[in-house]
Amino acid sequence: MGLLKISANGCNCIAGGALVDHIEEELSRGRARLLLVETSGLMDFEAARAFYSRHGFALEARISDYYASGEDKLIYVKKLSR
């Protein structure tokens, strides 16, 4: 699966949760073991990070200054049921 970008502007978290659930189901059918998401470490992305945490993702890695000086890339992972 490729990239999916979701804007937090006007976020409907119920729809976002349903989307994550659907993606997990589809990936599990394809025998995927992990679901990875990437986001920024900036404060503007705090809502996105909280959303991922609420949906069972754990912070797996931080790449310092990835996007720009002072803007880290955060990688979250969720193990999928098989």
Phi, psi and omega in degrees: 000148182269213182263147175225121180253129179238128179278139178280348180294120180067030184300131171256098187294335176294314178295321179298318178295319178296322178296315178299316179301316180296315179299317179300316180299314181296317180294322179296323177298327179274010176071023175291148180256332185226149171240123181251141172228148181238143177207175181272153176273000180293153179301330179301341183255014180301320180297321179296316180296321178295320177301312180299317179298317179298334182260021170089009177274147178238143178294121183255324184205153175229127176249108185296140174056030184292306184281323179193169177301122181087000179241102182279155170261128178249135180243122178253148181227146174227127176282133182267146176288147179237000000 
